[in-house]
Amino acid sequence: MQNETAVKKPHVVIVGAGFGGIRTARALAKNDVKITLIDKYNYHLFQPLLYQVATAGLSVDDIAYPVRAIFRDQKNVDFRLAEVSNVDFETKVVTMNTGQISYDYLVVAAGGMTNYFGMASMEKNGFGMKTLDESVEIRNHVLRMFELAAHEKDADKRRALLTFVIVGGGPTGVESAGALSELIYHVMVKEYHNMNFKEVRIMLVEASDKLLATMPEELRDITVETLIRKHVEVRMCVQVTEYDGERMSLKGGEVIPTYTVIWAAGVKANNLIDTLDVEQASMRRAIVNEYLQLPTRPEVFIIGDAAHCMQGERPLPMVAPVAMQQADATAKNIRNIIRGKELKKFVYKEMGNMATIGRNAAVVHMGKFKTHGFIAWAIWSFVHILRLIDFRNRAVVFVKWMWDYLVYERVVRIITRQ
């Protein structure tokens, strides 16, 4: 009898264990529904701190946590380690590389991926920073460049080995540039005794005329000034046209010899959205209505980076707070549908913007409040620790940040085989 009752429970399938997917599952877990959460990785990843893995500040398990551990006490939540390849909206069936599963309600929270804007050479030779593997690869590569440069006799090649370019002036680019500078000039400078660190070059390249474009001008200017003090060469209104792994070409003809280009200049919806029979907008995102549903499929919700959701005249940005608020709204509306109640329109509440540039250096803008320096850095640190999924992660990250703050040490300077 219990099995029959369980079968009759509404089945909610959630694709993606990122901010939106995990939050939706948590919000629905206490309801009388069956939940299946699908992801190709068995962990939830705190993407905003990937750059700290890439710059040897944190370990992979500091910002990732097993999905099954999150839902250990929720017996109605099942996890499937699989990659979704297609969804048949007519039959309500999700196709995975491990089989198929049917649903009553579907939440697509597949997230985003690096957008190279059609630049095949950059996609092949540059480094993206959207996954744990990519961040570890960057860390290994940066450390290896110093090992090679330490014994390189050719001056031109040595300078190319020690030239690090970050493309993209958003939070990821700014934070990566600041963290890389501190790794090099506060830690590695003490250990490479025979290296001339005047040969090191860190460049932050942005195609527009603004870093952190959503910030007030005052905070944008402070960001540039802070980066320059940290030995970062800030190049704005500069467009990259090609990168072959050894030389980066800019529009206008300038060529920069470098073995390291980190691409942080764009995001688009996960490729899964391209396989679905949905209308798409900018960044390949699926167009949803004011309830976050597909206009012709009320049982299908799309949230987070995969969703093109208008508020006012602009689509909402592809950031974690949007995904989390959309997850809460989606969970409420699924409950409302089940109970026969009226749906509620989604309205995003702006949480502000913040970015850290390094030790005691950050910028924060929340409504009318704006600040920079140590106070902003403390706010940024507190918010990011609070958003980590598990107490252990919070405690470990806090301890590592305090250790780094007190002694300027990066303990994860290990080159692994990958």
MOQUIJO-V745661 format. One record per backbone hydrogen bond with DSSP energy under -0.5 kcal/mol. CO is the residue of the C=O (numbers start at 1). NH is the residue of the N-H. E is the energy in kcal/mol with one decimal. If there is no record, write none. Layout:
# MOQUIJO-V745661
CO_NH_E / CO_NH_E
This chain:
# MOQUIJO-V745661
1_5_-2.0 / 2_6_-2.3 / 3_7_-2.1 / 4_8_-1.4 / 5_9_-0.6 / 6_9_-1.0 / 10_12_-0.7 / 10_34_-2.7 / 11_13_-0.6 / 11_104_-2.8 / 11_105_-2.2 / 12_14_-0.5 / 12_36_-2.5 / 13_15_-0.5 / 13_107_-2.8 / 14_16_-0.7 / 14_38_-3.0 / 15_109_-2.6 / 18_22_-2.4 / 19_23_-1.7 / 20_24_-2.2 / 21_25_-2.3 / 22_26_-2.5 / 23_27_-2.2 / 24_28_-1.7 / 25_29_-1.4 / 28_31_-2.1 / 31_33_-2.3 / 32_10_-0.5 / 34_12_-3.3 / 35_78_-3.0 / 36_14_-3.1 / 36_38_-0.5 / 37_80_-2.8 / 38_16_-3.4 / 39_82_-1.6 / 42_67_-2.4 / 44_65_-1.8 / 45_47_-1.4 / 46_49_-1.7 / 47_50_-2.3 / 49_52_-1.0 / 49_53_-0.9 / 50_53_-0.7 / 50_54_-2.2 / 51_55_-1.2 / 52_57_-3.1 / 52_58_-1.5 / 53_56_-1.4 / 56_412_-1.3 / 59_62_-1.3 / 59_63_-0.6 / 60_63_-1.0 / 63_46_-3.0 / 65_44_-3.1 / 66_70_-1.3 / 67_71_-1.5 / 69_72_-1.1 / 71_74_-1.1 / 73_75_-0.9 / 74_77_-1.7 / 76_35_-2.9 / 76_78_-0.6 / 78_37_-3.1 / 80_39_-1.9 / 80_82_-1.2 / 82_84_-0.5 / 83_97_-1.4 / 86_95_-3.0 / 87_89_-0.9 / 88_92_-1.3 / 88_93_-1.7 / 92_103_-2.0 / 93_88_-3.0 / 94_96_-0.5 / 94_101_-2.0 / 95_85_-2.8 / 95_86_-1.5 / 96_99_-1.0 / 99_96_-3.6 / 101_94_-3.4 / 105_13_-2.7 / 106_108_-0.5 / 106_301_-3.3 / 107_15_-2.9 / 107_109_-0.8 / 108_303_-2.3 / 109_18_-0.5 / 111_270_-2.2 / 113_268_-2.6 / 114_116_-0.7 / 116_119_-1.9 / 118_120_-1.4 / 119_123_-2.1 / 120_124_-2.1 / 121_125_-2.2 / 122_126_-2.8 / 127_263_-3.2 / 131_135_-1.9 / 132_136_-2.5 / 133_137_-2.2 / 134_138_-2.1 / 135_139_-2.3 / 136_140_-2.8 / 137_141_-2.3 / 138_142_-2.9 / 139_143_-2.3 / 140_144_-2.2 / 141_145_-2.4 / 142_146_-1.4 / 143_147_-1.7 / 144_148_-2.5 / 145_149_-2.5 / 146_150_-1.9 / 148_151_-1.1 / 149_152_-1.1 / 151_153_-0.5 / 153_155_-0.6 / 154_158_-2.3 / 155_159_-2.3 / 156_160_-1.9 / 157_161_-2.4 / 158_162_-1.5 / 160_163_-1.3 / 160_259_-1.3 / 162_164_-0.6 / 162_201_-2.6 / 163_165_-0.5 / 163_260_-0.6 / 164_203_-2.9 / 165_262_-3.1 / 166_168_-0.6 / 166_205_-2.9 / 167_264_-3.1 / 169_212_-3.2 / 170_174_-2.6 / 171_175_-2.9 / 172_176_-2.2 / 173_177_-2.3 / 174_178_-2.3 / 175_179_-2.3 / 176_180_-2.6 / 177_181_-2.1 / 178_182_-1.9 / 179_183_-2.3 / 180_184_-2.2 / 181_185_-3.1 / 182_186_-1.7 / 182_187_-0.6 / 183_187_-0.9 / 183_188_-2.4 / 184_189_-1.4 / 187_190_-1.3 / 188_191_-1.2 / 188_192_-1.8 / 191_193_-1.1 / 192_195_-1.4 / 195_197_-0.9 / 196_199_-1.9 / 197_200_-0.9 / 201_164_-3.2 / 201_203_-0.5 / 202_233_-3.4 / 203_166_-3.0 / 203_205_-0.5 / 204_235_-3.1 / 205_168_-3.5 / 206_237_-0.7 / 206_238_-2.1 / 208_237_-2.8 / 212_215_-2.4 / 216_220_-2.1 / 217_221_-2.6 / 218_222_-1.8 / 219_223_-2.0 / 220_224_-2.0 / 221_225_-2.4 / 222_226_-2.5 / 223_227_-2.4 / 224_228_-2.3 / 225_229_-2.0 / 226_230_-1.2 / 227_232_-2.3 / 228_231_-1.7 / 231_202_-0.7 / 231_233_-0.5 / 232_234_-0.8 / 233_204_-2.7 / 233_235_-0.6 / 234_236_-0.6 / 235_206_-2.7 / 239_251_-3.1 / 242_249_-2.9 / 246_258_-2.2 / 247_244_-1.7 / 247_249_-0.5 / 248_256_-2.9 / 249_241_-2.8 / 249_242_-1.3 / 250_253_-2.3 / 254_250_-2.9 / 255_257_-0.6 / 256_248_-2.6 / 260_165_-2.3 / 261_127_-2.4 / 261_263_-0.6 / 262_167_-3.0 / 262_264_-0.7 / 266_115_-2.0 / 268_113_-2.8 / 270_273_-1.8 / 271_274_-0.9 / 271_275_-0.7 / 272_275_-1.2 / 272_276_-0.6 / 273_276_-0.8 / 276_278_-2.0 / 279_287_-2.9 / 281_284_-1.3 / 282_285_-1.6 / 283_269_-3.1 / 285_281_-2.6 / 286_308_-3.6 / 289_292_-1.9 / 290_346_-3.4 / 292_302_-2.1 / 293_289_-2.5 / 294_297_-1.6 / 297_294_-0.8 / 297_300_-2.1 / 299_106_-2.5 / 299_301_-0.5 / 300_294_-2.1 / 301_108_-3.2 / 303_306_-0.9 / 304_307_-1.8 / 306_286_-2.7 / 307_309_-0.9 / 308_288_-1.5 / 308_310_-0.6 / 309_316_-2.6 / 311_314_-1.0 / 314_311_-2.5 / 317_319_-1.5 / 319_322_-0.6 / 319_323_-1.5 / 320_324_-2.5 / 321_325_-2.2 / 322_326_-2.5 / 323_327_-2.0 / 324_328_-1.8 / 325_329_-2.1 / 326_330_-2.6 / 327_331_-2.5 / 328_332_-2.0 / 329_333_-2.2 / 330_334_-2.4 / 331_335_-2.0 / 332_336_-2.3 / 333_337_-2.4 / 334_338_-2.3 / 335_339_-2.1 / 336_340_-0.5 / 336_341_-3.1 / 337_340_-1.0 / 348_350_-0.7 / 353_365_-3.1 / 355_363_-2.8 / 358_361_-2.1 / 361_357_-3.1 / 361_358_-1.2 / 362_373_-1.6 / 363_355_-2.2 / 364_371_-2.2 / 365_353_-3.0 / 366_369_-2.2 / 369_366_-3.0 / 371_364_-2.5 / 372_375_-0.5 / 373_377_-2.3 / 374_378_-2.7 / 375_379_-2.3 / 376_380_-2.8 / 377_381_-2.5 / 378_382_-2.4 / 379_383_-2.6 / 380_384_-2.2 / 381_385_-2.3 / 382_386_-2.3 / 383_387_-1.5 / 384_388_-0.7 / 385_388_-0.8 / 390_394_-2.1 / 391_395_-2.8 / 392_396_-2.8 / 393_397_-2.6 / 394_398_-2.3 / 395_399_-2.3 / 396_400_-2.6 / 397_401_-2.6 / 398_402_-2.4 / 399_403_-2.5 / 400_404_-2.7 / 401_405_-2.4 / 402_406_-2.3 / 403_407_-2.6 / 404_408_-1.9 / 409_411_-0.6 / 410_413_-0.5 / 412_414_-1.7 / 414_416_-0.7 / 416_418_-0.5
